[in-house]
């Protein structure tokens, strides 16, 4: 069984609600600029960060120059400076803050694909992979990714898939009992646009999947995590605090 932290197991579909996210002090001014904006779907508030890969570079971060995990969005922002327009956590990780499944950074595969069975959301098959190659991004279920062999610049594996070729994951109920702060990623416009979402209140898997399918127009979307879901959005004056994190994803100036 894969654990994220000694006190934090991988999120289970039948687990209870969690609202343990905290917020750091905002930036001096919330300008409203940047890729992130507030939206509402089915009466639930979300923040959506939309990145055109022709204008910005979407990339993943795990280990800093010292060889240690960045661990927090604040640390990442300090290192990247003003070129970082947004960031969020980017997939599940073990107690050492290492990615559970595939992780590729700057074309280097630092962790291999996991096809193992097990408990928790990561193993709710099909799980999937978010990847970036040049100025295009993609989300594929793991089996399809292994067949396609896209040779990405960046990639992270998580699970479950939320939307698969325009259809909600068959094992996600319309509205199950589990409600958590959740974040995920989808793609549209032939992979030219990556769409990241985080809920502002606990939501079900069903509601979160419908957000990507019906509101955001993503034919494929991937769940990244729950409970620890966090966002850095300087244009909104926002930098969330959380428990120590593993992989992170963000948009930087080209």
N, C-alpha and C positions, 0 to 999 in steps of 0.2 A: 504494500500500500504506500502510495506516495504522499508525503506530508509537505506542507509549505513551511510552516514554522511549528515549534513545539506546541504552541497554543492555538494553532490555526490549521484545521484540516481542510482539504479541498471541499468546496461548497457542494452540498448534497441537495438534490431536488426536493427532498422532504424536510429539509432543515427549516428552522424558524426564522423570522425576520431579524435583520441586523441593521442598526443605524449608527455604527460606531465611527463613522467618518468625521473628522474634525477639519477645521479650516484655519490656515495660517492668516496672519495679518495681510490685508490686501495691499496691492501696490498703491503708491501715493494717489494715483488718479486712475479711475476706470474709464478709459477712453472709448470703449466699445469697438475698437479697431481689432483686426486680426480675423482668424478663420472661424471663431466660435460664436454661437448665438443661442439664445433661449428659444425653445419651441414647446408646444403642448400637443399631446396625442392621447386620445381617449381620456382626457381630463388629467393626465399625468404630465408633470414638467420634466423636461430633458434639456441638456446642453448638447448641441451638435457642432462638431468641428469639421468643416469641409475643406479639403485641400486639393487644389489643382496641381497635379504633378508636373505640368508644363511650366509652372511658375515657382513652385517650391519643391524641395527635396524631402520626401518622407523617409525616415531612417529609424533604425532600432539602436538602442543603447543598453548595455548590460554592465560591462566592466570599465572602470575609469582608467586613466593613465597609470594609476598605482596598482592596477590589477585587482582591485576590490570592486564589488558592486556599487553602482551609484547609490542604490538603496532608497533614495527619495527624489521626488520631483524638484525639490529645492536645491539639492546638490547638483542635479543635472542642469538646472537653470543657471546656477552660479558658474558652472564650467562652460556652458554654451553662450551665455550672455544674450544680447539683444537679438541675435540671429534666430533664436528659438521662439517660434510664434505660438506653439502650444505643445503639450506633452501629456501622456497618460500612461498608466500601467499597461503592459502588453502581453499578458499571458501568465499561466500558472507556473509555480516554481516550488522547489523543495526547501527543506529547512536550512540549506546553505545558500538560499537565494539564487540557485541555478535553475535555468529553464527545465521544465519537466520533459518537453519534447523537442522537436527540431528548433534549432536557433542558428541563424546565419547572419553574420555582420560583415559588411564590406567584402562580400563574396566568400567569406571563410565560414565553413560549417563548424561551429563550436560545440553543438550538441546534435546528435542524430535523430531521425524520425522515430517516434514511438508508435508501434502498432499493438502494444500490449493491451490486454483486457484488465479491468480493475474497477474499483468503486469510484464514485464522485463524478463531477461534471466532465472532467477531461476525458474520461473513458466512456461517455455516453455516445456511442457510435451512431452515425459517423461524426468524428471530430474533424478538425480541419486546419488549414494553414493560410495565414495572411502573408503575402510576399510582395516584394517590390523589385522590379527589374527595369532599369532605366527610368523613363518617364511614364511607366505604367505600373499599376498595382493589380493584385488579384486575390481572390479568396476561393480556395478549392477544398473539397473534402479530401482527407488524407490519401485515400486509395487513388483518386483521380490525380492528385499531385504527383504521386510516385510514378504513375504511368506517363504523365506529361513531362516530367523532368525539366522544369523551367530554368534551372541554373540561376537562381535569384541573386541580387545584390544583398537583400535583407529578407529574412523570413522568421516567423514565429508560429509555433503550433499551439493550439488550445482546443477547447471543446466545451460544449457541443457546437456543431454548426447550428446557426439559427435559421438561415434561409438557404435552400439548396435548389438552384435553377428555378427560382421563382416560387418555390413551395416551402412552407414551414417544416422544419425537422419533424419526422413522423412520430417521434417519441415525446415531443413537447405538447403538453395538453393546452387547451384553450386558455385556461387560467387555473394553474395548480395552487397548492397551499403555500409554496415557498415564495416569499417576497424579500428581496434584497436590493441594495444599491448595486447596479450592474453597469458594466461597460462593454462595448463591442465595436466591431468595424465591418463595413461593407464597401463595395465598390460599384461605380456606375460609369456611364459615358465611355464604354469600351476600355475601362481600366484607367482612364485618364484622371478620374476623380476618386479619392478615398474619403469615406465618410465615417467619422468616429462619433460615438454617442455614449453619454453617461446619464443615468437617471438621477434626478434630484431627490427622489423619494424611493423607498423600496417598491419594486414592481415584480410581477411574475415573469417567468420565462416567456409565456405566451404573449403578454403585452409587449415585451421587449422585442420579440421576433416580429410581431406585427408592425412595430415602429419602422424597422428596416424594410420590410416588404411593402407595406401600404403607404407609409408617409415619406420614406426616404428614397424609394425607387431602386432598391438594391436587390438584384436577382440572387446574389450570394452574400451571406453575412455570417460572421463568426463571433461567438461569445468569447470575451477575453477574461473576465473574472467578475466576482461579486464580493461584497463586504469590504474588500480593500480598495475598491475602485476609486480612483483619484484623478484630478485634473489640474494641470497648470495652464492657465489662460491669461497672460498678462494684459491682453486687450480688455478683459473683463475684471481686471484687478483681483485675480483669483490664483491661489496656490494652496491646494489641499494638503493637509497633513494626513499621514496614514501609518500603519505598521510598516516595517522595512519591506521594500519591494524588490522584485527580481527584474525581468526585462521591462524596458520602457520604450515607448514609441513617440516620436515627435516630428514636427515639421521645421526645417531650417532653410534659410536663404540659400539659393544656389550660388 
